[in-house]
Amino acid sequence: MLDVDADQFEQLVIDELDALPDDMIDGLDNVVFVTEDRPEDGSLDLLGLYDGIALTERGQYGFGELPDRIILYREPLLAICETLDALKDEIHVTLVHEIAHFYGINDEQLHELGWD
């Protein structure tokens, strides 16, 4: 398993986020990106999580709302990657996956688009 500490991992996430296309990022409103070691249940099965209300399901949403969160989990991502390049790729795919959930795209639609 790779040895990437929490600070290094956060920087990798920031770098991959900066590399995403502007049209994917520009629509994100009231969203924060967070890194954590593991999901609350301690499992290594979940790479990332969108915690919020999808854009397509929002009714009265606006001022005073807590931000939605996109969380990337360091230890599960490290567990499936053997190289730093593989980790960067998985971070990229996980970011795209969770951002898609913000836009209301579900797992089935992501699969159809080739984002497994």
N, C-alpha and C positions, 0 to 999 in steps of 0.2 A: 504494500500500500504506500502511496505517496506520503511524504511528510510535509504538509502545508498547514501552517498554524492559522489561527483565526484572522489575524491581520492580513496575512498574505492572501488568504482566501477572499476576504472582503475586497482587496485590491483587484484580484482577478475578476470578481463579479463586476466591479466598477468599470474595468477595462472592457469587458464583454458588453456591458450595457452601453458604453460610449460607442462601440462599434456597430450597434444595431442601426438600421435605417431610420432616418428622421421621421418618416411618415408612420412608423410603428410607435415611436416614442412621443411624438407631438400630441397625440390624442389622449395621453395618460393624464388624468386630472385627479388630484387628491389621492395619489398613490405613493407609498413609500416602499423602498426595497430594503429588506432586512436579511442578514445572514445569521443562522443559528447552527449549533453543532448537530443537533438531532431533533426530530419531531417530539412532541410532548410524550408520546407513548414509548419513546426510546428506540423505535425500530430503525432499521436501515433500508426500509422498502420505499420510503417517500423521498424524492429528490428535491421537490419544491412544492409550494402551496400558494394558491391565490386565496386570500382571506378578505372577502368583500362582496359587494353587490355588482354583478356584471352590468355593463353599460346598457345592455338591451333590457334589463329588468328594473332599471331605476325609475322611480316615479318622482316623488318629492325628495330631491337630493340636492344638497348644496351647502350653503354657509353653515358652519358649525358642526358639520358631520366629521366624525373621526376618519382619518384616511384609510383607504383600503391598503392591504399589505401584500406584497409579493415576497415570500420567504424562500431562500435557498438554503438547503441543509448540507453543511460541510462534510460530515462524516459519511453519509450515504453516497455522496458524489465521489469522495475519495475512495470509497470501497469498491467502486466499479471501474476506476481508472488506474491504468498502469503507468501512464506518462503524463507529463504536464500538458502536452498538446491535447491528449484525450480529455483531460480535465477541462481545459478551455472549451473544447467542443461540447462537452456535456453541459457546462454552465450556459453556453450559448443556446443550446436546444431547450434547456429548462427555462431560461428566461423567455424565449419565444413562446413556449407552451403556456406558461403562467400569464404572460401578457395577453395571449389569445383568449384565455378565460375571462380577463377583464373586458375584452371586446365581445364576450358572449359566445365565443366559439367553444363547443364542447369537445370531449375526448374523441368521440366518433368522427366529428368533422375534421379534427386534427389528423386522425388516422387516414381519412380519405385524402387529405392534402399531403400525406407522406411524412408527417411529423410524429412518428412513433416514439 
